[in-house]
């Protein structure tokens, strides 16, 4: 065969081979998202109104595909992609993906170490795409099931890729995931503490060094906070406006139930939806007097879908979402008040309000606890849900339906919010 004919045939074969697979885009400077929330919903598009594809769990790590409006698109173990709320994950620079490849055998063992003697942790099928992180003595280190693993390089066909230069990415803004997080003078765990940051606070990143972000504290001091206790975010820095009390805080007050959804009913006929609305209106009046901006999810006896309630908080970038309820169960001796939060960064808000309620009212203190309720779970803003007494307890019903009781609890909530923002 002549050189010219051979060259033409080679080009044709290359074109056919190049069209046979459609691997995922190669990422030259990847990031990974480590899940911070206990259970996190993965949605088909970036927003709480979109369908849930699956749920993932705290500590799991996934490659980041894209970011949009404080949402992160990740690649799941199933090779599907989905979106999670950015504040529920810690995003950090991962291992650099050197190239992408395609499995060329019907079944390929994936191993824990680069050796045939190591444990097989799974299998890949012919045509599967892999992201290669490293190569070592005939083995390739790849992303696999939220972690890394090894495969033989004999059965991976590397895809053509124009390598781009690696550039370190510095997050623009970060949100603190844990309360009382130390800010240190230097990017070192042994360095002096210059301040503290709290869950939910957002800071602009000034610099990044060795896995530490430099920020300026609310007291004007510059220091470093480790990347493993924060999450990157598109929200503007200072959204919590801490240190300024209630002045200019935007708070959504959610009067539980309404319309055809009457909520709980007391033994003597007290209706929950009526009590929550009366409480919300009184709380609104007092918070506005203290300088806050207030939105009510409902101002009359109307049914408002839960999704619409949480969207009101998201669209207005509320600083807090307070959902008001009164409890009821079959056991008529149950009594007390409870405060619920869903995400870890909301715990301090819940604890602070709850402590003021406990001081103000004489009901049994049932604590500040985790609660899996829609208006918190699907809320993009800091949210708590207050159960302010049991309508199913006849004695407690007589107390909690009085104006005096509503005065006490609304005063306590206002003081709790003042304390929290101070």
ChimeraX attribute file (.defattr): number of C-alpha atoms within 10 A of each C-alpha:
attribute: neighborCount
match mode: 1-to-1
recipient: residues
	/A:1	6
	/A:2	6
	/A:3	8
	/A:4	9
	/A:5	9
	/A:6	11
	/A:7	12
	/A:8	11
	/A:9	12
	/A:10	12
	/A:11	11
	/A:12	12
	/A:13	12
	/A:14	12
	/A:15	11
	/A:16	11
	/A:17	10
	/A:18	12
	/A:19	9
	/A:20	10
	/A:21	13
	/A:22	11
	/A:23	15
	/A:24	12
	/A:25	11
	/A:26	20
	/A:27	19
	/A:28	20
	/A:29	18
	/A:30	19
	/A:31	21
	/A:32	20
	/A:33	28
	/A:34	22
	/A:35	23
	/A:36	26
	/A:37	21
	/A:38	13
	/A:39	16
	/A:40	21
	/A:41	21
	/A:42	24
	/A:43	21
	/A:44	19
	/A:45	19
	/A:46	21
	/A:47	19
	/A:48	22
	/A:49	14
	/A:50	12
	/A:51	13
	/A:52	16
	/A:53	14
	/A:54	12
	/A:55	11
	/A:56	17
	/A:57	14
	/A:58	14
	/A:59	16
	/A:60	14
	/A:61	22
	/A:62	25
	/A:63	26
	/A:64	24
	/A:65	18
	/A:66	14
	/A:67	17
	/A:68	15
	/A:69	12
	/A:70	16
	/A:71	22
	/A:72	27
	/A:73	24
	/A:74	23
	/A:75	21
	/A:76	19
	/A:77	14
	/A:78	7
	/A:79	13
	/A:80	10
	/A:81	19
	/A:82	23
	/A:83	26
	/A:84	27
	/A:85	25
	/A:86	27
	/A:87	28
	/A:88	29
	/A:89	29
	/A:90	25
	/A:91	27
	/A:92	22
	/A:93	17
	/A:94	15
	/A:95	17
	/A:96	16
	/A:97	20
	/A:98	19
	/A:99	21
	/A:100	23
	/A:101	22
	/A:102	21
	/A:103	21
	/A:104	17
	/A:105	14
	/A:106	12
	/A:107	14
	/A:108	19
	/A:109	15
	/A:110	23
	/A:111	22
	/A:112	17
	/A:113	18
	/A:114	20
	/A:115	15
	/A:116	14
	/A:117	9
	/A:118	12
	/A:119	13
	/A:120	17
	/A:121	14
	/A:122	13
	/A:123	12
	/A:124	19
	/A:125	14
	/A:126	14
	/A:127	19
	/A:128	18
	/A:129	22
	/A:130	25
	/A:131	24
	/A:132	25
	/A:133	20
	/A:134	15
	/A:135	16
	/A:136	11
	/A:137	9
	/A:138	11
	/A:139	19
	/A:140	21
	/A:141	24
	/A:142	24
	/A:143	18
	/A:144	19
	/A:145	17
	/A:146	17
	/A:147	12
	/A:148	17
	/A:149	21
	/A:150	27
	/A:151	28
	/A:152	20
	/A:153	18
	/A:154	12
	/A:155	17
	/A:156	23
	/A:157	15
	/A:158	16
	/A:159	16
	/A:160	11
	/A:161	13
	/A:162	9
	/A:163	13
	/A:164	10
	/A:165	8
	/A:166	10
	/A:167	8
	/A:168	10
	/A:169	12
	/A:170	15
	/A:171	19
	/A:172	16
	/A:173	21
	/A:174	28
	/A:175	28
	/A:176	26
	/A:177	27
	/A:178	20
	/A:179	18
	/A:180	13
	/A:181	18
	/A:182	19
	/A:183	26
	/A:184	24
	/A:185	19
	/A:186	19
	/A:187	20
	/A:188	15
	/A:189	15
	/A:190	9
	/A:191	13
	/A:192	14
	/A:193	15
	/A:194	16
	/A:195	21
	/A:196	16
	/A:197	20
	/A:198	17
	/A:199	22
	/A:200	28
	/A:201	21
	/A:202	26
	/A:203	26
	/A:204	21
	/A:205	20
	/A:206	16
	/A:207	14
	/A:208	19
	/A:209	14
	/A:210	9
	/A:211	14
	/A:212	22
	/A:213	25
	/A:214	23
	/A:215	23
	/A:216	16
	/A:217	17
	/A:218	16
	/A:219	10
	/A:220	9
	/A:221	13
	/A:222	17
	/A:223	25
	/A:224	29
	/A:225	27
	/A:226	21
	/A:227	22
	/A:228	16
	/A:229	18
	/A:230	28
	/A:231	25
	/A:232	28
	/A:233	29
	/A:234	18
	/A:235	19
	/A:236	14
	/A:237	17
	/A:238	15
	/A:239	16
	/A:240	19
	/A:241	18
	/A:242	17
	/A:243	14
	/A:244	12
	/A:245	17
	/A:246	25
	/A:247	18
	/A:248	15
	/A:249	24
	/A:250	22
	/A:251	27
	/A:252	27
	/A:253	25
	/A:254	27
	/A:255	28
	/A:256	29
	/A:257	24
	/A:258	21
	/A:259	13
	/A:260	11
	/A:261	14
	/A:262	16
	/A:263	18
	/A:264	20
	/A:265	18
	/A:266	21
	/A:267	16
	/A:268	12
	/A:269	10
	/A:270	17
	/A:271	17
	/A:272	26
	/A:273	26
	/A:274	19
	/A:275	20
	/A:276	23
	/A:277	25
	/A:278	16
	/A:279	22
	/A:280	25
	/A:281	17
	/A:282	16
	/A:283	22
	/A:284	21
	/A:285	13
	/A:286	16
	/A:287	23
	/A:288	17
	/A:289	12
	/A:290	17
	/A:291	14
	/A:292	18
	/A:293	18
	/A:294	19
	/A:295	18
	/A:296	20
	/A:297	26
	/A:298	19
	/A:299	14
	/A:300	15
	/A:301	16
	/A:302	15
	/A:303	16
	/A:304	18
	/A:305	11
	/A:306	16
	/A:307	14
	/A:308	13
	/A:309	23
	/A:310	25
	/A:311	20
	/A:312	18
	/A:313	27
	/A:314	18
	/A:315	10
	/A:316	13
	/A:317	17
	/A:318	22
	/A:319	21
	/A:320	22
	/A:321	28
	/A:322	22
	/A:323	23
	/A:324	23
	/A:325	27
	/A:326	25
	/A:327	22
	/A:328	21
	/A:329	13
	/A:330	8
	/A:331	9
	/A:332	16
	/A:333	12
	/A:334	16
	/A:335	24
	/A:336	19
	/A:337	23
	/A:338	23
	/A:339	27
	/A:340	25
	/A:341	25
	/A:342	26
	/A:343	26
	/A:344	17
	/A:345	23
	/A:346	23
	/A:347	23
	/A:348	19
	/A:349	24
	/A:350	28
	/A:351	20
	/A:352	20
	/A:353	23
	/A:354	24
	/A:355	17
	/A:356	19
	/A:357	27
	/A:358	19
	/A:359	12
	/A:360	16
	/A:361	16
	/A:362	10
	/A:363	18
	/A:364	13
	/A:365	18
	/A:366	15
	/A:367	16
	/A:368	23
	/A:369	14
	/A:370	16
	/A:371	15
	/A:372	13
	/A:373	14
	/A:374	13
	/A:375	24
	/A:376	23
	/A:377	19
	/A:378	21
	/A:379	24
	/A:380	24
	/A:381	24
	/A:382	26
	/A:383	30
	/A:384	29
	/A:385	23
	/A:386	23
	/A:387	17
	/A:388	23
	/A:389	25
	/A:390	28
	/A:391	29
	/A:392	24
	/A:393	22
	/A:394	15
	/A:395	14
	/A:396	19
	/A:397	21
	/A:398	15
	/A:399	16
	/A:400	20
	/A:401	20
	/A:402	11
	/A:403	13
	/A:404	10
	/A:405	17
	/A:406	21
	/A:407	14
	/A:408	13
	/A:409	21
	/A:410	22
	/A:411	18
	/A:412	22
	/A:413	23
	/A:414	20
	/A:415	18
	/A:416	21
	/A:417	21
	/A:418	20
	/A:419	16
	/A:420	18
	/A:421	18
	/A:422	12
